[in-house]
């Protein structure tokens, strides 16, 4: 598999762990959070293993190419649109985490809107 695929997954996992997990652990510490995390780790590892092995059966093709090639158009177009929306929302959560961390630790007097504009300009010029 492409190493950048793994980089993307690892960066998103680390951002979510740093930004969101401690808050949820403290809020829900008496409602079964630890057992939920253990179950979620096992389920995620199984899903990631199945997904990666499935993609390895189609060398040189990504998920959009596989979906377009092996499914009908009435399924592939809405499905790929839905996957695109999921990636957009996932990136938005990471951006919100960066904004919160930056506002909390780097410059608390700066507005969240200005920090988000600066991050969007930084990401836009980097890609």
N, CA, C and O of each residue as an XYZ file, in Angstrom:
508
protein
N       0.845     -1.189      0.000
C       0.000      0.000      0.000
C       0.881      1.239      0.000
O       2.051      1.204      0.380
N       0.290      2.303     -0.428
C       0.970      3.580     -0.478
C       1.229      4.082      0.943
O       0.327      4.060      1.781
N       2.434      4.528      1.212
C       2.766      4.968      2.566
C       2.008      6.221      2.972
O       1.792      6.449      4.162
N       1.598      7.040      2.006
C       0.855      8.255      2.340
C      -0.541      7.939      2.872
O      -1.108      8.715      3.641
N      -1.086      6.809      2.465
C      -2.358      6.354      3.026
C      -2.205      6.104      4.520
O      -3.053      6.504      5.318
N      -1.123      5.444      4.886
C      -0.871      5.181      6.304
C      -0.548      6.465      7.058
O      -0.954      6.622      8.209
N       0.174      7.381      6.430
C       0.455      8.666      7.072
C      -0.836      9.411      7.396
O      -0.979      9.961      8.488
N      -1.765      9.430      6.464
C      -3.042     10.112      6.664
C      -3.814      9.506      7.830
O      -4.359     10.230      8.662
N      -3.858      8.199      7.888
C      -4.575      7.518      8.977
C      -3.899      7.796     10.317
O      -4.578      8.080     11.303
N      -2.582      7.718     10.363
C      -1.865      7.918     11.625
C      -2.002      9.354     12.114
O      -2.208      9.578     13.306
N      -1.894     10.321     11.225
C      -2.040     11.724     11.636
C      -3.446     11.991     12.161
O      -3.603     12.654     13.186
N      -4.462     11.492     11.481
C      -5.834     11.688     11.965
C      -6.062     11.011     13.306
O      -6.739     11.568     14.171
N      -5.504      9.812     13.494
C      -5.661      9.131     14.775
C      -4.975      9.905     15.893
O      -5.531     10.044     16.983
N      -3.782     10.408     15.635
C      -3.070     11.158     16.664
C      -3.777     12.461     17.018
O      -3.853     12.825     18.192
N      -4.291     13.162     16.021
C      -5.011     14.410     16.280
C      -6.251     14.131     17.111
O      -6.534     14.864     18.059
N      -6.990     13.089     16.776
C      -8.187     12.771     17.542
C      -7.850     12.375     18.969
O      -8.578     12.727     19.898
N      -6.752     11.647     19.156
C      -6.359     11.246     20.503
C      -5.944     12.460     21.329
O      -6.323     12.574     22.495
N      -5.187     13.349     20.748
C      -4.704     14.517     21.479
C      -5.831     15.512     21.751
O      -5.897     16.092     22.834
N      -6.703     15.708     20.789
C      -7.681     16.784     20.905
C      -8.977     16.370     21.587
O      -9.514     17.128     22.394
N      -9.484     15.194     21.283
C     -10.830     14.863     21.724
C     -10.910     13.808     22.825
O     -11.794     13.880     23.678
N     -10.020     12.846     22.822
C     -10.139     11.722     23.748
C     -10.043     12.136     25.214
O     -10.866     11.680     26.008
N      -9.084     12.974     25.620
C      -9.036     13.323     27.051
C     -10.315     13.984     27.557
O     -10.748     13.714     28.677
N     -10.913     14.832     26.756
C     -12.157     15.492     27.157
C     -13.274     14.463     27.355
O     -13.995     14.520     28.352
N     -13.421     13.531     26.424
C     -14.466     12.510     26.545
C     -14.194     11.542     27.689
O     -15.120     11.091     28.363
N     -12.928     11.227     27.903
C     -12.597     10.330     29.010
C     -12.978     10.938     30.352
O     -13.488     10.243     31.230
N     -12.736     12.214     30.508
C     -13.079     12.875     31.766
C     -14.586     13.013     31.921
O     -15.122     12.791     33.007
N     -15.274     13.379     30.840
C     -16.731     13.568     30.924
C     -17.475     12.258     31.158
O     -18.446     12.235     31.914
N     -17.047     11.183     30.537
C     -17.784      9.923     30.572
C     -17.061      8.832     31.356
O     -17.252      7.650     31.072
N     -16.254      9.193     32.316
C     -15.438      8.207     33.020
C     -16.242      7.202     33.830
O     -15.732      6.127     34.147
N     -17.472      7.519     34.171
C     -18.290      6.594     34.965
C     -19.325      5.855     34.117
O     -20.164      5.142     34.669
N     -19.288      6.003     32.815
C     -20.299      5.409     31.941
C     -19.741      4.349     30.994
O     -20.311      4.138     29.924
N     -18.670      3.689     31.341
C     -18.146      2.602     30.516
C     -17.223      3.037     29.405
O     -17.127      2.349     28.388
N     -16.543      4.148     29.560
C     -15.680      4.658     28.499
C     -14.502      3.746     28.216
O     -14.164      3.520     27.054
N     -13.882      3.229     29.237
C     -12.686      2.414     29.034
C     -13.014      1.140     28.262
O     -12.280      0.768     27.346
N     -14.105      0.468     28.618
C     -14.505     -0.742     27.896
C     -14.874     -0.397     26.453
O     -14.576     -1.166     25.539
N     -15.512      0.740     26.244
C     -15.859      1.159     24.886
C     -14.620      1.402     24.043
O     -14.592      1.060     22.861
N     -13.606      1.984     24.640
C     -12.364      2.227     23.910
C     -11.696      0.909     23.539
O     -11.213      0.756     22.417
N     -11.664     -0.025     24.451
C     -11.054     -1.327     24.148
C     -11.797     -2.041     23.019
O     -11.175     -2.599     22.116
N     -13.113     -2.020     23.075
C     -13.914     -2.646     22.014
C     -13.720     -1.918     20.688
O     -13.620     -2.551     19.637
N     -13.666     -0.590     20.738
C     -13.486      0.198     19.516
C     -12.134     -0.070     18.870
O     -12.041     -0.118     17.644
N     -11.094     -0.243     19.662
C      -9.770     -0.539     19.110
C      -9.793     -1.879     18.382
O      -9.254     -1.991     17.281
N     -10.400     -2.882     18.974
C     -10.468     -4.207     18.345
C     -11.268     -4.148     17.043
O     -10.836     -4.685     16.023
N     -12.424     -3.501     17.075
C     -13.259     -3.400     15.874
C     -12.541     -2.618     14.782
O     -12.605     -2.994     13.612
N     -11.859     -1.535     15.147
C     -11.142     -0.723     14.163
C     -10.008     -1.500     13.520
O      -9.800     -1.405     12.311
N      -9.276     -2.263     14.306
C      -8.183     -3.060     13.744
C      -8.728     -4.093     12.766
O      -8.137     -4.306     11.707
N      -9.834     -4.732     13.095
C     -10.438     -5.721     12.196
C     -10.897     -5.044     10.896
O     -10.614     -5.542      9.807
N     -11.603     -3.912     11.009
C     -12.074     -3.209      9.804
C     -10.911     -2.733      8.944
O     -10.964     -2.855      7.720
N      -9.862     -2.191      9.561
C      -8.712     -1.714      8.800
C      -7.991     -2.866      8.111
O      -7.538     -2.721      6.976
N      -7.881     -4.001      8.781
C      -7.255     -5.180      8.182
C      -8.049     -5.666      6.964
O      -7.472     -5.954      5.916
N      -9.361     -5.752      7.109
C     -10.208     -6.197      6.001
C     -10.137     -5.206      4.842
O     -10.026     -5.610      3.685
N     -10.200     -3.913      5.148
C     -10.162     -2.885      4.104
C      -8.838     -2.915      3.342
O      -8.833     -2.875      2.111
N      -7.721     -2.983      4.059
C      -6.411     -3.000      3.404
C      -6.213     -4.266      2.572
O      -5.666     -4.206      1.471
N      -6.655     -5.408      3.093
C      -6.537     -6.646      2.309
C      -7.421     -6.606      1.066
O      -7.047     -7.135      0.020
N      -8.576     -5.988      1.175
C      -9.448     -5.857      0.013
C      -8.809     -4.970     -1.043
O      -8.850     -5.298     -2.228
N      -8.222     -3.857     -0.637
C      -7.555     -2.983     -1.604
C      -6.324     -3.645     -2.217
O      -5.999     -3.374     -3.373
N      -5.635     -4.501     -1.474
C      -4.464     -5.190     -2.012
C      -4.824     -6.181     -3.115
O      -3.951     -6.573     -3.889
N      -6.067     -6.588     -3.204
C      -6.488     -7.504     -4.267
C      -6.623     -6.793     -5.607
O      -6.773     -7.445     -6.641
N      -6.574     -5.461     -5.600
C      -6.680     -4.658     -6.821
C      -5.447     -3.766     -6.920
O      -5.528     -2.574     -6.625
N      -4.299     -4.324     -7.332
C      -3.066     -3.524     -7.350
C      -3.162     -2.372     -8.337
O      -3.642     -2.530     -9.460
N      -2.700     -1.220     -7.898
C      -2.684     -0.039     -8.754
C      -3.991      0.718     -8.813
O      -4.066      1.756     -9.471
N      -5.030      0.230     -8.143
C      -6.322      0.896     -8.163
C      -6.662      1.423     -6.778
O      -6.340      0.798     -5.767
N      -7.310      2.565     -6.743
C      -7.805      3.110     -5.489
C      -9.280      2.781     -5.332
O      -9.887      2.164     -6.207
N      -9.845      3.194     -4.219
C     -11.257      2.901     -3.958
C     -12.184      3.494     -5.027
O     -13.108      2.804     -5.457
N     -11.980      4.746     -5.477
C     -12.887      5.259     -6.511
C     -12.844      4.452     -7.802
O     -13.885      4.200     -8.410
N     -11.646      4.044     -8.228
C     -11.547      3.265     -9.461
C     -12.211      1.896     -9.321
O     -12.863      1.418    -10.249
N     -12.042      1.276     -8.166
C     -12.660     -0.037     -7.932
C     -14.176      0.089     -7.934
O     -14.865     -0.714     -8.563
N     -14.698      1.085     -7.238
C     -16.157      1.282     -7.163
C     -16.721      1.587     -8.543
O     -17.758      1.038     -8.917
N     -16.060      2.451     -9.308
C     -16.563      2.797    -10.649
C     -16.519      1.599    -11.590
O     -17.405      1.426    -12.426
N     -15.483      0.772    -11.449
C     -15.313     -0.345    -12.373
C     -16.266     -1.502    -12.083
O     -16.737     -2.151    -13.017
N     -16.558     -1.775    -10.817
C     -17.282     -2.988    -10.464
C     -18.701     -2.768     -9.966
O     -19.367     -3.738     -9.604
N     -19.186     -1.546     -9.934
C     -20.576     -1.299     -9.548
C     -21.250     -0.452    -10.619
O     -20.594      0.131    -11.482
N     -22.553     -0.400    -10.543
C     -23.283      0.394    -11.523
C     -23.207      1.875    -11.161
O     -22.844      2.241    -10.043
N     -23.556      2.713    -12.129
C     -23.427      4.158    -11.946
C     -24.394      4.689    -10.896
O     -24.056      5.631    -10.179
N     -25.589      4.110    -10.787
C     -26.561      4.611     -9.808
C     -26.077      4.391     -8.383
O     -26.514      5.087     -7.466
N     -25.172      3.422     -8.184
C     -24.599      3.198     -6.855
C     -23.291      3.958     -6.670
O     -23.058      4.555     -5.619
N     -22.435      3.936     -7.694
C     -21.089      4.483     -7.528
C     -21.084      5.990     -7.315
O     -20.313      6.488     -6.494
N     -21.920      6.724     -8.031
C     -21.912      8.188     -7.902
C     -22.355      8.635     -6.506
O     -21.638      9.413     -5.877
N     -23.517      8.175     -5.988
C     -23.869      8.600     -4.618
C     -22.901      8.092     -3.558
O     -22.625      8.792     -2.583
N     -22.382      6.872     -3.742
C     -21.450      6.329     -2.755
C     -20.173      7.153     -2.703
O     -19.713      7.502     -1.616
N     -19.593      7.471     -3.851
C     -18.369      8.264     -3.873
C     -18.615      9.685     -3.381
O     -17.735     10.289     -2.768
N     -19.794     10.220     -3.640
C     -20.144     11.532     -3.100
C     -20.210     11.472     -1.579
O     -19.720     12.373     -0.898
N     -20.810     10.421     -1.051
C     -20.900     10.231      0.393
C     -19.512     10.080      1.018
O     -19.250     10.649      2.078
N     -18.631      9.327      0.381
C     -17.264      9.159      0.880
C     -16.524     10.495      0.854
O     -15.755     10.799      1.766
N     -16.756     11.289     -0.188
C     -16.150     12.618     -0.254
C     -16.624     13.513      0.878
O     -15.832     14.252      1.462
N     -17.917     13.451      1.190
C     -18.453     14.228      2.313
C     -17.826     13.767      3.624
O     -17.494     14.594      4.472
N     -17.660     12.453      3.802
C     -17.025     11.933      5.016
C     -15.589     12.432      5.152
O     -15.171     12.804      6.249
N     -14.826     12.446      4.057
C     -13.458     12.949      4.114
C     -13.446     14.439      4.432
O     -12.587     14.905      5.180
N     -14.388     15.186      3.873
C     -14.481     16.619      4.151
C     -14.760     16.855      5.631
O     -14.110     17.692      6.257
N     -15.717     16.129      6.194
C     -16.069     16.297      7.608
C     -14.906     15.864      8.497
O     -14.631     16.505      9.511
N     -14.231     14.795      8.129
C     -13.068     14.341      8.888
C     -11.972     15.399      8.899
O     -11.386     15.671      9.946
N     -11.695     15.984      7.769
C     -10.713     17.066      7.698
C     -11.153     18.290      8.483
O     -10.329     18.998      9.060
N     -12.452     18.533      8.500
C     -12.980     19.665      9.246
C     -12.782     19.455     10.747
O     -12.440     20.397     11.462
N     -12.994     18.229     11.231
C     -12.753     17.934     12.641
C     -11.285     18.130     13.006
O     -10.975     18.652     14.077
N     -10.388     17.716     12.129
C      -8.963     17.909     12.383
C      -8.637     19.399     12.410
O      -7.873     19.849     13.264
N      -9.209     20.169     11.486
C      -8.989     21.617     11.469
C      -9.516     22.259     12.750
O      -8.857     23.133     13.314
N     -10.678     21.847     13.212
C     -11.220     22.379     14.466
C     -10.325     22.034     15.655
O     -10.153     22.842     16.567
N      -9.762     20.835     15.638
C      -8.852     20.454     16.716
C      -7.604     21.329     16.700
O      -7.154     21.783     17.752
N      -7.039     21.568     15.516
C      -5.881     22.451     15.413
C      -6.214     23.861     15.888
O      -5.407     24.497     16.566
N      -7.394     24.345     15.536
C      -7.799     25.685     15.954
C      -7.923     25.755     17.467
O      -7.440     26.709     18.077
N      -8.560     24.767     18.085
C      -8.708     24.761     19.542
C      -7.365     24.678     20.253
O      -7.134     25.392     21.229
N      -6.488     23.821     19.776
C      -5.172     23.689     20.394
C      -4.367     24.975     20.216
O      -3.708     25.429     21.150
N      -4.420     25.561     19.022
C      -3.692     26.806     18.782
C      -4.225     27.939     19.646
O      -3.456     28.720     20.205
N      -5.540     28.022     19.752
C      -6.133     29.083     20.560
C      -5.811     28.890     22.036
O      -5.585     29.863     22.754
N      -5.789     27.654     22.488
C      -5.563     27.382     23.899
C      -4.106     27.607     24.301
O      -3.840     28.201     25.346
N      -3.170     27.143     23.492
C      -1.777     27.125     23.922
C      -0.875     28.133     23.207
O       0.113     28.576     23.792
N      -1.177     28.505     21.977
C      -0.256     29.358     21.220
C      -0.634     30.835     21.332
O       0.194     31.657     21.727
N      -1.860     31.172     20.992
C      -2.264     32.582     21.063
C      -3.722     32.679     21.509
O      -4.622     32.704     20.670
N      -3.960     32.734     22.808
C      -5.331     32.775     23.313
C      -6.082     34.060     22.968
O      -7.313     34.068     22.977
N      -5.372     35.139     22.667
C      -6.051     36.398     22.385
C      -6.524     36.516     20.936
O      -7.303     37.414     20.616
N      -6.073     35.638     20.071
C      -6.469     35.659     18.668
C      -7.855     35.056     18.501
O      -8.219     34.132     19.229
N      -8.628     35.565     17.557
C      -9.967     35.021     17.337
C      -9.886     33.683     16.609
O      -8.957     33.432     15.842
N     -10.863     32.842     16.862
C     -10.906     31.528     16.208
C     -11.062     31.671     14.703
O     -10.526     30.868     13.939
N     -11.791     32.688     14.278
C     -11.995     32.914     12.848
C     -10.671     33.226     12.155
O     -10.395     32.689     11.083
N      -9.856     34.082     12.750
C      -8.569     34.431     12.156
C      -7.631     33.227     12.133
O      -6.907     33.019     11.159
N      -7.644     32.436     13.201
C      -6.812     31.229     13.226
C      -7.248     30.257     12.132
O      -6.409     29.656     11.461
N      -8.566     30.105     11.952
C      -9.049     29.188     10.911
C      -8.673     29.688      9.519
O      -8.306     28.891      8.655
N      -8.759     30.998      9.293
C      -8.357     31.552      7.992
C      -6.871     31.298      7.752
O      -6.478     30.920      6.649
N      -6.045     31.502      8.774
C      -4.611     31.267      8.621
C      -4.306     29.797      8.331
O      -3.463     29.498      7.485
N      -4.976     28.889      9.016
C      -4.774     27.464      8.732
C      -5.247     27.102      7.326
O      -4.583     26.332      6.633
N      -6.376     27.644      6.901
C      -6.874     27.351      5.556
C      -5.927     27.888      4.490
O      -5.707     27.231      3.473
N      -5.360     29.084      4.713
C      -4.377     29.626      3.767
C      -3.123     28.746      3.757
O      -2.565     28.466      2.696
N      -2.684     28.312      4.940
C      -1.521     27.449      5.035
C      -1.746     26.121      4.317
O      -0.879     25.661      3.573
N      -2.896     25.511      4.535
C      -3.211     24.235      3.877
C      -3.386     24.441      2.373
O      -2.933     23.622      1.573
N      -4.044     25.536      1.993
C      -4.274     25.812      0.572
C      -2.989     26.040     -0.203
O      -2.864     25.590     -1.342
N      -2.035     26.733      0.399
C      -0.763     26.965     -0.304
C       0.137     25.734     -0.278
O       1.012     25.589     -1.132
N      -0.068     24.855      0.683
C       0.755     23.649      0.775
C       0.323     22.543     -0.156
O       1.106     21.638     -0.446
N      -0.916     22.594     -0.636
C      -1.379     21.491     -1.486
C      -1.418     21.844     -2.920
O      -1.787     21.013     -3.750
